[in-house]
């Protein structure tokens, strides 16, 4: 009697597509899509193809729709993969991963008076932040500016002023320069796929640098609080 195949193997054999077939289906909409890009999207958690006993990837119809949605959001709206993955996972199994209007809404902008009101900052603190190079003077500000100004309000309560934070801004600029140097081989390539991959790797490298910095800070705090 022939042993029954595993559910994973049966799934891979019924209605699933190979990498080549996925590329053929999506090529009319995304002509720059490559096999390496598909593998990269798998590593980033956008799709989870099953594997045959021989190790070949097989993509389900749901994988195909997740890929189409992810690639559309990248191409047309410059969304980062982390946000795309969060949306897709929230709708996993819903049978419809069409992009809702809500995910495409324009992020809110704050006028100067609105920024001050939302953050609880005084006008002088905002001016000091601009003078220290922590914020750029503008007619409107985004959510990141609001979060930064709120942090400055909390720090000011303990005597830490924007001018004290110039070294942090300079360190951030050095981090970006370090990542840019690490990704130079990809950035020098002319193909769109290489540049797209560099854009996805850069935030992850910066997060790793943040992890290293957080470790150093915690070690220093441990010495202060025996």
Helices and strands as residue ranges (DSSP letters): H 7-13, H 19-26, H 35-43, E 50-51, E 57-58, H 61-77, H 81-90, G 101-104, E 110-111, H 112-119, H 123-131, E 140-141, H 143-156, G 162-165, H 166-182, H 184-187, H 192-224
